[in-house]
Amino acid sequence: MESRTKRPLAPAELDALARRALGVGVSSATELTDGFANAVWRLALLDGREVVLKLSPPPELEQLRYERDLLRTEAMVYGLAGPAGVPVPELVRAGFDDPVLGGDYLVLSALDGVPWNRARPAEADRRALRGELGGHLARLNAITGDVYGYPYAGLTGGTWREAFLAMTGAILADAGRYATPLPRPVPEIAAAIEAGADALDEVVTPCLVHFDVWPGNVFLTRDETPRVQAIIDHERAFWGDPLADFVTPTISGELEESDPIVAGYRDAGGVVEFTGSARTRMALYRLYLALIILVENGPRRYPEKEYAPLRDRSVATVLKTLGVLSARP
């Protein structure tokens, strides 16, 4: 999607960056426009390789609080996820504070698969793929850290409750900073989050959470029976509750225990229980995701026609989750 955060680069600039990063020039470049935040190009290099370049937004462009140093988070995830058995692209090179561009970049191995949202697999394949994805999420969530939240953004806590309240407090502060119209007043939303926050105390280990596993971020092989080739776009990752990764595969819907993702997750050793407390936590994470989608339009300024359906679904999600939280005994 078109966004102000996507920094344009001329062919000569792409070639110069490739030579600085990899020691080889570019024969052709294609911008990949499906993403929402970072500018991304597929580069054919003069030595025959194909890679993907991700470039951070212009340093002078103010972003949401949690988005500070997003590509550094993604680089961290690549270093942890691959060795844990999670299929991800290879991180070829990471450059931070590039002296010419004044920003960060990642160079990744190019994939030859297709994003799930474009593949449209048959129903039987879809169920098998969701089970496979559940297994990969279990392996990702098994990676643990020593702090909760977003370390690079400075939104952390010694407990998951402390970190999550910092994270949601930041997005609500961003809503005020960008004058984002929300369906309910900020104090009411903050009070609902605080009222449900006791459920967060059940989380006692900071686990690695992707928090953006929608079908566009899952690549499938082109085989007759497709498999998950790679999970991409890890910049929104944080350390927290694995249940948060059960929110984004459905985006606006509520994941049911009968979903093949759950069976795949459990088969791979992951533990998930659909208790009342767990459902409260998932409602909190759906609310947080919907708030992100609404508030990020402030700095990004999406095209209205493309953004309106996503905005409307997010507004509905905010209202629904506030109802769920208010109905707690």
Phi, psi and omega in degrees: 000147178293136183206146177295339183282350180273111184281125178283140174230135176285159179308319180295324179291321176297317180296316180295321179294318178298321179293323177292319187278321191238350181077018181213148183274181185250131175268329176201156182218137177232124178284136177259115193256006184290330184289172186249338191243296187267148173287137185224135176231146167262122185248132167264122184268159182293343178269008176097347180283156170239133181224168175244130179253127173246132184236133179292161177297165177304138185298334181279351182276119179287136180239185176292156185301317184289346185275005180296125177057045182302318183291337176288324173298314182297318178299320178300317182295318179300323180290339182258323190286316181304308179298339179274000179092011177271127182288116180220158172298157175282134173278107183281318182200139172240130178236125182245136182055052179306128188295336181272312183274339181071030180208189181257155174213157172233142171244123185239155174295142179281143179262150178252010179272200183223140177300141183305322183292345175260340186283323181050063181292159176297161185301316180296319177292323181298317180295319178295321180293321178294323175296318178296318179298320177301320177297318179294322178295322178299319179291322177295313182293342178286348176281126184243156180236195183239010178207153178263149172101210182252095183301319184290334179269355181074018178255084187226174177197159177282344173231161179294322178300313181299315181292315183294323177293326175294319181294312180289326176298323179293318182290326177289325174294321176298324178300320177290322181297323182259009180052045181286126176287119177251154184289343176223155181299147181305315179300325179293318179295315180299321180294322179294320178296315180298321182293330180267359190290341179298333179294337181289341182292347177288344181273117186240002178224128177284108181256153180284126184236129180287309177063026174205039185271059170274164188303332179293342180258013176239116179268139178248150173291162180266016180293163177301320171252099189291152174234165174286118179275318182194151170255129186242179173055073183262014188291339180272005185297150175213173176260119183184225187268122178305333180301336179297335178281359174266003181266312188288334177296341179253349181058282184255346184267173179258125181289129179264157181296337180282354181295137179303336177302320182294315179298316179296322179297313181292320180299330180272007177099359179285149180245124176214131178235135183264063178277173176300319179295320179297320180292327174296315179298317179295325176296320177298321182286325175295320178297315180299315179298317180296321178295319177302312183297323179287316187281331183294344176293340179302301179282334187272326178056064180296154172298131187303316184297321181282327186277331188306314180298321179293319178297316182295320177295323181290321175300315179298322179294318177303312182295319181294315183291326174297323176295319178298314182293323181288339181274358179299141178293000000 
